Amino acid sequence: MATEPGRFIPQELIRRKRDGGALTGEEIGFLVAGIADGSLSDGQVAALAMAIFFRDLDASERVALTTGMRDSGTVLRWDGGPVLDKHSTGGVGDKVSLLLAPIVAACGGVVPMISGRGLGHTGGTLDKLDAIPGYDSTPSLDTLRAVVRDAGCAIVGQTADLAPADRRLYALRDATATVESIPLIVASILSKKLAEGLDALVMDVKAGSGAFLPERARSAELARAIVGVARGAGVACEALLTDMNQVLGRTAGNAVEVRESLEALAHPRTADPRLIEVTLALAATLLRLGGLHADEAAARAAAGRALASGAAAERFARMAAALGGPRDLLDDPTRHLPAAAHVLEAFPAETARVQRIDVRAVGVAVLELGGGRRREDDAVDHAVGLTDVAALGEEVGPGGRPLAVVHARTGAAAELAAQRLRDAFALGGPPAETPLVERVA
């Protein structure tokens, strides 16, 4: 997508958007091409992002920006189908992708899941998978195609071929405090997802204290915006709002979340019910959107059978092995996954029920242990994290149930994390009730 010199004047287009005017699809295509090929300077890209941040984009502009970014690189094509995927806006302990991709593959979907790394207090799917020895989370496109052909799914990272305009724009948004713009968030999410060549997409939009956008109304606005743009780009899409007022599952970290996910695939009846419910709700929606089942009930039943029968576990095992991981990973995950040297139960000062959790603070505690990044280029310690995390309404106290079990590299780091958890958990009366899953768009 090379720009044509003299066709448009970038600063005049930026000026028009800054002043609240609308841009045509052709003009937006010119700007996106300039972002991708470098003919727009960093200052011009940053100014454009700031203009969009304050002036927004209308529906047609949002579709044009997203499809332009999608088309700035390779758009994948697949045999068979339907081609299906899910995207989460991110949370603490959100390991749904590790379960959903193999479940949907076992039900007949083709799942080329392009995922991201963690930044800030939320964990990243690729960081979790990097805890598996030998797992190649950034394979070539040829390898990606071969793995999807064999296993039905592959969870990998964005390659240089996919939506290159997004990589440059996101880096400049991060540096210029324009990350929280809904049209820019939508374009960033969907340009990568649509480059997968999808037939259908389900969005898992988190709401609550551990979410990227904690306010429920703001999360619902984002969900509707994503669905509108995806449909405008020709992809079937729906969004579910899921609760992030407590950790999803019982772990937060990288290796610890992989271990919990593998145990859920192998023994779903003993897995955390909230994790299973969110996973099956999203999987059922995706199977219905992709035309594999006519209604939600049939799709939900199929997803449940794929999980209960071990078919999903077998798909995950094939995927992991094909991407370089151990062939016996599901048989003995503890032997392969890294473990931290110091383990500490974090107890509160008194015995009481969990009334409220600052889930963002829990995620920050994992980050401080080394399980996340303060900067984009930081190394991640895959062994550290939290297990046995208490849920809302559960009784915790000295000599009883801990707030969580801390896994750390040093005793001092474990003690600091334990104090962070005591500050993050409020004890007292019954917790406020919020729906676990809500269909919003």
N, C-alpha and C positions, 0 to 999 in steps of 0.2 A: 504494500500500500504506500507508494511513494507520493508525496505531495507534488503539486504542479506549481512551480514558482510563479508568482504574479496573479494566480487565479483568485486568491482572496488575500486580504491583509490581516494577519492574525490579531494584531492589537485592536483593529476595528471590530472584529467579531467579539473579542473579549470585552471591549467597551460597551457594545450593545447588550451583552448579557449582564454586565455590571450595572447598567442602567435599567434593567428589568425587561429588556426586549427578548423576543424569541429568536432562536436560530433554526434554520432549515436543516433537513436531514443531510443535504449535500454539504452545508457548512460544517456541521458536526463531524461528518466523515472526513473533511479536510483537516480539522483540528486533531482528530484521533490519529490520522495518518502521520501528522507532524509530531505527535507524542511518540509514536512507535519508531519513526525513522530518524528522530533527533533534529528535524528542521525547526521545531518549536524549541526555544531555549527553556532552561529550567525556570527562569523568571516568568516566562509566558505561561507555562503549564501551571505553576503555582498560582498565578493571577487568575487563570481560568477556574481553577479549583475553588479559590476564594469567592469569585463571582457566583459560581454555582451554589456554594455554601450559603450565601446570603440571599440569592435571588431564586433558587430552586430551578427545576426544569419541569415543563409540562409533560403530559403523557407521551406525546409523540417524540419530544426531545429525549426523554428517558430511554425509549426504545431505540432511537437512533444512536445514542451514546453506547448503549449496551451491545447492540449488534455490530457497531463499528469496532468496538474493542474486541469482540469475539472474532471478527474477521481480520484483525490485525496480524493473525498468525494462522497456524494450521487448524482446521476444523475436522475432527475425526469422523470417519465413516465406518460402519460395522455391518457384518453379515448377520443374519438372524435378527433376534430381537424379541420383544421391544427393549430399547436401550433406556435404562432407568437409573436414577440416582436420588440421593437425599443430601441436603445441606443443613447444617446447624449454625446458628449465629454464635454459638460458643457458650460454655458454662464450666462449672467445676465438677469434675468426676463424670463428664459427658463422654461415655464410651460406646454410645449407641451404634456408631458406624461399624465398629468391629463385629457387632452382632447382625446388624441389618443387611450389610452387603452380602454375606454368605446365605442368609435366609432368603433374600430376594433371588439370588442366583439359583438356589435349590428349587425355587418355584418357577423357574423358566425365564427370569429376566437376565439381561446382559448389563453388568454393572461396572463400568469403568469409572471408579470413584476418585476424582481428583480432590485431594484434601490439603490442608495447610498445617503449619507449625504454630505452636502456642506463642502468644505475645501478651504481655501483661498478666493478669490474674487467671486467665482461662487457658486450659491445656489444649494442645494441638494433637490431632490424630496421628500425624507423621512422627511426632516425638514419641508417642506411645509405641508405634511400630518399630522405631529405631532401637527400642529396648530389646528387640528380638535379634539375637546374634545372626549376622549374615544377611538379614532382610534388606533388600535394595528398594528403598522408598522413592528413588528417582531413576527408574530404568529408562532405557530408550523407548521410543514409540513402537519399534518392532517387538521388543520384549513385552511391553504392555499389551499389545495385540495378542501375542502368543499366550500370555497368562490368562487373559480374559477368554480366549478360545478354549483353553484347557479347564479352568476352574469356574468360569462364568462370572468372575469378579476379580478386580484388582484394586487395592487401595494404595494409591501412590501420590507423589507430589507433582506440582505444575512443572512442566519442562519448558525450556526456552522457546519451544515451538508454539506453545499455547498462550494466547492472549498477551503478547509481549507489551502492548500498550498499558495493560493493567499494572504490570510490575513497576514501570516507571512512574505512572500516575500515583500508585499507592505509596511509593517511597517518598514522593514529594508531598502528598497529603499528610503523611506521618510527620514530616518535618515542618509543616506549616499549620498544624492544628485545624485541619479540615477533614479529619477522619469521620466525624459524626454526622456528615451530610447524608440524608437518606438517598437522594438520587445517585450519589457517588458510591455509597455502600451497595446499593442495588446493582449498579453497573459492574462493580468489582466482583461481587459474588457471582452474578449471572454470566458475565463474559467468559469466565473460566468454565463454568458448568455447561453453558451452551456450546462451548468449543469441544465438548465431549461427544457431540452429535446426538443429544438426548431426544427421546420421544416424550418422556415425562419426568417431572421433578417434584419431590415433596420437600417442603421447607419445615424445619424444626426451629421455630423462633422462640428463644428463651425469654422468660419474664421473671423478675424477682431479684433478690439482693445479690445473686451471683451472676446475673446476666450482663451482657455488654450494654444493653439498654434496660435498666432495672424497672422503669415505669411501665405498667401493663399497657396503658393507652399508646405509649410511644412504640412498644414492641408490636402491638396490633397494627399500627400505622405502617411500620416497616414490612410486616407480613403482607398486607394488602398491596403495598407498592411493588414488592417482589413478584407477587402473583400476577398483577396487572402487566408488568413488563414482560415476564416470561410468556404469558399468553399472547401478548402483542408480537413477540418474536416467534410465535408458532409452536410453543411447547406447552403441553398439558401440565398444569401446575396447581397445587393447593398448598395451604400452609396450616400448620397446627401450632398453637401457642402452648408451650409446655413449662411446667413450674420449675424455677430455679431458686426457690427459697430454702432449699436444702440440697446437699450434695446428692447427685444422681448415682445411685448405687452406694457401696460402702467404702469406696477407695477414691483417692485423689493423688495423682502422680503419673508415672509412666509405666514402669514395669509392674507396679501394683495394680494398675488398671488393666493391663494386658492379662495378668493372672486372673483377675476377677472375671474378665470377659471370656477367657478360655474355660473357666469353671462354669460359667453360665451356659456356654455352648454345650459342654459335656454333661452338665447336671442342671437343666433349667428349672426343675421343680424346687431346688434349694436356693436359687438365685434371688436377689433382691426384687420383690414384686414391682416396685416403682420402675426399676430399670426395664424389666420385661414388659410392663404395660406400655411405656413410652415407645419401646422398640416395635412391638407388635402393632400399635396404632399407626405408626409411621409406615411400617412395611405394608400393612393392609391397604392404606390409602394409595401407596405407590403401585401395588399390584392391580388395584382397580383402575387407576389412571392409565396404566399401561395396557389395559384391555385383557389382562390375563384372567381376571375374574369380573363377573358382571356387577357384583354388589359387595359392600363392605363386609358383610357377615361371611360370605364365601372366601373372600380374600384373607380375612382374619383367621379363619379356620385353616387355610392352606399354610399361612405363615407359622401358625402354632404347630402344625404337623411337621413342618420342615425343621423347626427347632427341637421338638420333643423326640423326633425319630433319630436324631444325630446327623441328618442329611446336611444341615447348615454347618455343623462342626467339621464334617468331611470336606466341604467346600473351602472352609477357612484353612484347613490343613494343606490342601492342594495349592491354594494361593500362596501361603507362606513358604512352602517348599519350593514352588516354582520361582519365587523371588529371592531365593537363596537362604531361607531360614531352615532350621532343623526339621528333618522329616518326622521326628517323634515329638514335636513341640507339644501337641495336645496330650500325649501320653504322660509326659513328665515335665510340665512347664517350669517347676521349681529348679530343676537341674540346669535349665538353659537361661532363665531370666536373672539379671543381676539383683543382688540383695545388699542392703546397707548394713554397716557394721554395728550401729547403735539402734536399739529398739526400746522405746519408752512409752508406757501408758500415761496419757495425759488426763488426770482426774481434776474435777472442779473442787472447790473448797468445801462444798456441802452437797447433801443428797437432795435432789429435786428433779422435776421434769424439764425437758428442753422446751422452752417457750418460743424462742426466736433465735435464728442463726444469721450472723453477718457472713454470708457465703463468700462474698468477695474477699473478706479478711481471711477466710480459710484458704482460698486460692493463693493469696499473698503469702501465707505461711508456707505453702508448698514451694512457691517461687523463692522465698528466702532460704529454704533448705537446699536450693540449687536445682529444683525440678522444673523451673521455668526460666524465662529470660528477662533481664532488666533492659537489655539492648538486643536488637535483632541479631547481632553477631555473637552473642554469648553462647558458650557451650552449655549443654544440659546434662545434669546428673540423672541418668535414667533410673537409678536404684532407689532414690529417696522418695518420700511421700507419706501418705496417711492410709491406714487401714482401719476397719471396724469403726467407721465414723458414725456417731450417734445421729438418729433422726429426730425430727420434731415429735414431741409428746413422749419420748422415751425417758425413763428414769436413769439418771447418772449420779455417781457419787463415789467417795472414797470407799475402797473395799468392794465396790460393785462394778457397774459398767463405766468404762472411761468415756471421755468425750471422743477420743480417737486414740489409735496407736501410732506413734511417730516413728518413722524409719529415717535415720539421719547418718551422715558420715562421721560426725563427732558428737560427743556427749553434750558439749556446749550448744551446738546447733539444735539438738533434740530438746534441751531445756527451753531454749528461746521459742521454738515452735509450740511447745506445750503451753507456755504463757500466752502466746498469740491465740491459741485455741480457747483458753479460759476467757480471754477478752471477747472472742467472737461469739461465744454461746451465752445467751441470756436464759436464766432458769426462773421458773415461777409457775404461773397459771397455764391454762390450756392454750395451745398455739392457735393463731388465726388460721382459718381454713381457706385454701385457694385450690381451684381445680388443677389436677395433675395434667390433664390434656383438654384443650379447648380448640375446636375448629373455628378459625376466624376468617378464612378466605379460601 
